[in-house]
Amino acid sequence: MRIATWNVERLKHRRSLCDILLACEQARADILILTETDEQVRPSSFRYCFQTPKLMEIAPGYYKPTENRVSILTNYKCVGNHITYDKYTALCVELETELGNLCVYGTIMGIGGNRRSSFKTDLQKQIENFAQLTAAGKNLCIAGDYNISFSDNYYFTNLGRDTLTQSFSENHIRLLTQNAPECIDHIAVSEKIISGKPVSIEEWNLEKKLSDHKGIVAAIHPQK
């Protein structure tokens, strides 16, 4: 299974839309979580697309009519939807996969970055969502823009790192992309799903010409 996430920077590089779509296709993801996205970023290889509502509903003069914060694209069948703390910022769909049912929680942790006071509140509410889903016996994939790097000093707060690390530990979730350098977009998956399976990491848009974020893939390989 290949899980990928990418923040496409509100499609500011819309003149490169064909290249952005090609990059999404070349990730060869089974599940692709896009953040700060736009309905125009819809790779044709995916049968299903689940989206947070259009942002013009809450700020019509600021956002373009096609913008939304999170999209989840996949060919896996959806067998359920779960309520999140904020329908515009986080989306959770339960997918039927070859590794078992997986609740994919696509999110942006702090829509204004990690320095605003709202970051702490948003983070805490999302952590409550993770705990509720885990308590309900759900396997999770938490992917998107965390606004936190874990392996270096690129962009982080101690509060963000420590709070998420504790939440993941309590809910038996492994941060697969923890060691990626200069990376604030991450993929974390329940231990039950990945136990005993090798995981490899790939990245794209390293020069950040198509977005100000790198894209990242976590490939979960069959158990040896």
C-alpha positions as CSV (number, residue, x, y, z in Angstrom):
1,M,0.0,0.0,0.0
2,R,1.2,3.5,-0.9
3,I,0.0,6.5,1.0
4,A,0.9,10.0,-0.1
5,T,0.3,13.5,1.0
6,W,1.0,16.9,-0.5
7,N,0.1,20.5,0.2
8,V,-0.4,22.2,-3.2
9,E,-0.3,25.8,-1.8
10,R,-3.8,26.8,-2.8
11,L,-2.8,26.1,-6.5
12,K,-0.7,29.3,-6.6
13,H,1.2,27.6,-9.5
14,R,-1.9,27.0,-11.5
15,R,0.0,27.6,-14.7
16,S,1.8,24.3,-13.9
17,L,-1.4,22.4,-13.2
18,C,-0.5,19.7,-15.8
19,D,2.8,19.2,-14.0
20,I,1.1,19.1,-10.6
21,L,-1.4,16.5,-11.8
22,L,1.5,14.5,-13.4
23,A,3.3,14.5,-10.0
24,C,0.2,13.3,-8.3
25,E,-0.1,10.4,-10.8
26,Q,3.6,9.5,-10.6
27,A,3.4,9.1,-6.8
28,R,1.5,5.9,-7.6
29,A,-0.5,6.3,-4.4
30,D,-3.3,4.0,-3.3
31,I,-4.4,6.8,-1.0
32,L,-3.5,10.5,-1.8
33,I,-4.3,13.2,0.7
34,L,-4.1,16.7,-0.7
35,T,-4.1,19.9,1.5
36,E,-4.6,23.6,0.7
37,T,-6.1,22.2,-2.5
38,D,-8.5,22.9,-5.3
39,E,-11.1,20.9,-7.2
40,Q,-9.0,21.4,-10.3
41,V,-6.4,19.0,-8.8
42,R,-8.2,15.8,-9.6
43,P,-5.9,13.2,-11.0
44,S,-7.8,10.9,-13.4
45,S,-6.4,7.6,-12.0
46,F,-8.5,7.9,-8.8
47,R,-12.0,6.6,-8.9
48,Y,-13.1,8.3,-5.7
49,C,-12.5,11.8,-4.3
50,F,-13.7,13.0,-0.9
51,Q,-13.5,16.7,-0.1
52,T,-14.0,19.2,2.7
53,P,-16.5,21.9,1.8
54,K,-15.6,24.8,-0.5
55,L,-14.0,27.6,1.5
56,M,-16.0,30.3,-0.2
57,E,-18.8,29.3,2.1
58,I,-16.9,30.9,5.0
59,A,-14.9,33.6,3.3
60,P,-16.2,34.3,-0.3
61,G,-14.0,37.3,-0.8
62,Y,-10.8,35.6,0.2
63,Y,-10.9,32.1,-1.3
64,K,-11.5,31.1,-4.9
65,P,-14.8,29.2,-5.6
66,T,-12.8,26.0,-6.3
67,E,-10.7,25.9,-3.1
68,N,-11.0,23.5,-0.3
69,R,-8.6,22.5,2.5
70,V,-8.5,18.7,2.3
71,S,-9.2,16.1,-0.4
72,I,-8.7,12.3,-0.1
73,L,-8.4,10.4,-3.4
74,T,-8.4,6.7,-3.7
75,N,-9.6,3.6,-5.5
76,Y,-10.6,1.9,-2.3
77,K,-14.3,1.6,-1.4
78,C,-15.5,4.0,1.3
79,V,-17.5,2.1,4.0
80,G,-18.0,5.0,6.4
81,N,-17.6,8.7,7.2
82,H,-16.6,10.0,10.6
83,I,-17.3,13.5,12.1
84,T,-14.2,15.7,12.7
85,Y,-13.8,18.7,14.9
86,D,-14.0,21.1,11.9
87,K,-15.6,20.0,8.6
88,Y,-13.6,22.6,6.7
89,T,-10.2,21.5,8.0
90,A,-10.3,17.8,8.7
91,L,-11.9,14.9,6.8
92,C,-12.2,11.3,7.9
93,V,-13.3,8.5,5.6
94,E,-13.2,4.8,6.4
95,L,-11.8,2.8,3.5
96,E,-11.9,-1.0,2.8
97,T,-8.3,-2.0,2.0
98,E,-6.3,-5.2,1.7
99,L,-4.8,-4.5,5.1
100,G,-8.2,-4.1,6.7
101,N,-10.5,-1.1,7.2
102,L,-8.6,2.1,7.6
103,C,-9.9,5.5,8.8
104,V,-8.0,8.1,6.7
105,Y,-8.0,11.4,8.6
106,G,-6.8,14.1,6.3
107,T,-6.0,17.3,8.0
108,I,-4.2,20.7,8.3
109,M,-2.9,21.2,11.8
110,G,-3.0,25.0,12.2
111,I,-4.3,26.7,9.1
112,G,-2.2,29.8,9.9
113,G,0.9,27.9,10.9
114,N,2.1,26.8,14.3
115,R,2.7,30.2,15.9
116,R,-0.9,31.4,16.3
117,S,-2.8,30.7,19.5
118,S,-5.4,28.8,17.4
119,F,-2.8,26.1,16.7
120,K,-2.9,24.8,20.2
121,T,-6.7,24.7,20.3
122,D,-7.0,23.0,16.9
123,L,-4.3,20.4,17.8
124,Q,-6.0,19.5,21.0
125,K,-9.4,19.0,19.2
126,Q,-7.8,16.8,16.6
127,I,-6.1,14.7,19.3
128,E,-9.5,14.2,20.9
129,N,-10.7,12.9,17.5
130,F,-7.8,10.5,17.3
131,A,-8.5,9.1,20.8
132,Q,-12.3,8.8,20.1
133,L,-11.6,6.8,16.9
134,T,-9.1,4.6,18.5
135,A,-11.4,3.9,21.4
136,A,-14.0,2.9,18.9
137,G,-11.6,0.2,17.6
138,K,-10.7,2.0,14.4
139,N,-7.3,1.8,12.6
140,L,-6.1,5.2,11.6
141,C,-4.0,6.9,9.0
142,I,-3.5,10.6,9.9
143,A,-2.0,12.4,7.0
144,G,-1.6,16.0,5.8
145,D,0.0,19.2,6.8
146,Y,1.1,18.9,10.4
147,N,3.1,22.2,10.4
148,I,5.7,20.4,12.4
149,S,9.1,18.9,11.4
150,F,10.3,16.1,13.7
151,S,13.8,15.3,12.6
152,D,15.4,18.8,12.5
153,N,14.8,22.5,13.3
154,Y,13.2,23.3,10.0
155,Y,9.8,24.4,11.4
156,F,8.3,23.2,14.7
157,T,7.2,24.0,18.2
158,N,8.1,21.9,21.2
159,L,4.4,21.9,22.2
160,G,3.4,20.5,18.8
161,R,6.0,17.8,18.7
162,D,5.5,16.7,22.3
163,T,1.7,16.7,22.1
164,L,1.5,14.7,18.9
165,T,4.2,12.3,20.0
166,Q,2.3,11.6,23.2
167,S,-1.0,11.2,21.4
168,F,0.5,8.7,18.9
169,S,2.1,6.7,21.7
170,E,-1.2,6.5,23.7
171,N,-3.2,5.5,20.6
172,H,-0.6,3.0,19.2
173,I,0.1,5.0,16.1
174,R,3.5,5.2,14.3
175,L,4.7,8.3,12.6
176,L,6.1,6.8,9.4
177,T,7.6,10.1,8.1
178,Q,9.3,11.1,11.3
179,N,12.8,11.1,9.9
180,A,12.2,13.0,6.7
181,P,14.3,16.2,6.7
182,E,12.7,19.6,6.2
183,C,9.3,18.0,6.2
184,I,6.1,19.3,7.8
185,D,3.7,17.0,5.9
186,H,3.4,13.6,7.5
187,I,1.8,10.2,7.5
188,A,1.0,8.3,10.6
189,V,-0.6,4.8,10.7
190,S,-2.0,2.5,13.5
191,E,0.5,-0.1,14.6
192,K,-2.0,-2.9,13.9
193,I,-1.9,-2.1,10.2
194,I,1.8,-1.9,9.8
195,S,3.1,-4.3,12.4
196,G,6.0,-6.4,11.0
197,K,5.8,-4.7,7.6
198,P,8.7,-2.8,6.1
199,V,8.1,0.9,5.3
200,S,9.9,3.0,2.8
201,I,9.7,6.8,2.2
202,E,9.8,8.7,-1.1
203,E,9.5,12.4,-1.8
204,W,8.9,14.7,-4.8
205,N,8.9,18.4,-5.6
206,L,12.2,18.7,-3.8
207,E,13.0,22.0,-5.4
208,K,9.5,23.3,-4.4
209,K,8.7,24.6,-7.9
210,L,5.1,23.3,-7.9
211,S,4.3,24.2,-4.3
212,D,6.1,25.5,-1.3
213,H,5.8,21.9,0.2
214,K,7.4,18.7,-0.7
215,G,5.2,15.7,-1.4
216,I,5.8,12.5,0.5
217,V,4.9,8.8,0.1
218,A,5.0,6.1,2.7
219,A,5.0,2.7,1.0
220,I,4.0,-0.2,3.3
221,H,5.5,-3.4,1.9
222,P,4.3,-7.0,2.4
223,Q,5.5,-8.7,5.5
224,K,8.7,-10.6,5.0
